[in-house]
Amino acid sequence: DELVMKGMPLGAIENFEYQTVETDLEAGDVVLLMSDGYPELFNDRNEVLDDFRVKKFFSEAVELPSNQIVHHLLLAGDKWRNGSPQNDDISLIAVKIKEQ
């Protein structure tokens, strides 16, 4: 499933009321939290990375440990940029839900 959250960056406006979304998670689920800077990366041909490619990169790494998922995504993003400058900040967090 994909939950898309739109809104102000965290901390940008004091007392801003952010949207709240709840979902059920089960053992084995993997959650990826990312800022818009990652899918909005541009390459040297001025093409945007986009959500489709992000999902592809994520699916390639989903079986890895959380820290390696993030590492894989960052390497894939760097390869995609192919030397083009990074114009926005990137935040990535991967969380794996473990068995209890």
C-alpha positions in Angstrom: 0.0 0.0 0.0 1.1 3.6 -0.5 0.1 6.5 1.7 0.9 9.9 0.2 1.2 12.7 2.7 1.2 16.3 1.5 1.8 19.3 3.6 4.3 21.7 5.0 7.8 20.5 5.9 8.1 19.5 9.6 8.8 22.6 11.7 8.3 25.1 8.9 5.3 26.7 10.5 4.8 26.7 14.3 1.6 25.0 15.4 0.8 23.7 11.9 -1.9 21.0 11.9 -0.6 18.1 10.0 -2.8 15.4 8.5 -2.9 12.1 10.5 -3.2 8.8 8.8 -3.4 5.4 10.4 -2.8 2.0 8.9 -2.3 -1.5 10.2 1.2 -3.0 10.0 2.1 -6.7 10.2 5.3 -8.6 10.8 7.3 -8.5 7.6 6.0 -5.2 6.4 8.5 -2.6 5.3 7.8 1.1 5.6 9.7 3.7 3.7 9.4 7.3 4.7 10.9 9.9 2.4 11.0 13.6 1.6 10.0 14.9 -1.8 13.7 15.6 -2.5 14.3 12.0 -3.5 11.7 11.4 -6.2 12.4 14.9 -7.5 16.0 14.2 -8.2 17.1 15.2 -11.8 19.6 13.5 -13.9 22.0 15.0 -16.5 19.3 14.9 -19.2 17.0 17.0 -16.9 14.7 14.0 -16.3 13.0 13.6 -12.9 13.5 10.3 -11.0 9.7 10.1 -10.2 7.7 7.7 -8.0 7.8 4.9 -10.5 11.5 4.6 -10.4 11.6 5.0 -6.6 9.2 2.1 -6.3 11.5 0.0 -8.6 14.6 0.9 -6.5 12.7 0.1 -3.3 11.4 -3.3 -4.6 15.0 -4.2 -5.5 16.1 -3.7 -1.9 13.0 -4.6 0.2 14.5 -7.9 1.4 17.7 -6.2 2.7 18.1 -4.9 6.3 16.6 -1.4 6.8 20.0 0.4 6.7 20.9 -1.3 3.5 17.6 -0.4 1.9 18.4 3.3 2.5 22.0 2.8 1.3 20.7 1.1 -1.9 18.2 4.0 -2.5 20.9 6.6 -2.0 23.3 4.8 -4.4 20.6 4.4 -7.0 19.8 8.1 -6.7 23.4 9.0 -7.1 23.7 6.8 -10.2 20.5 8.3 -11.6 21.8 11.9 -11.1 24.9 11.0 -13.1 26.8 14.0 -11.8 23.9 16.4 -11.9 23.7 18.5 -8.7 21.3 17.6 -5.9 19.1 20.7 -5.5 16.9 19.6 -2.5 17.5 17.8 0.8 16.8 14.1 1.0 15.4 12.3 4.0 15.0 8.5 3.9 13.9 6.2 6.7 13.2 2.5 6.2 11.5 0.5 9.0 11.0 -3.3 9.0 8.2 -4.7 11.2 9.6 -7.7 13.1 7.9 -10.8 14.5 7.1 -10.5 18.2 
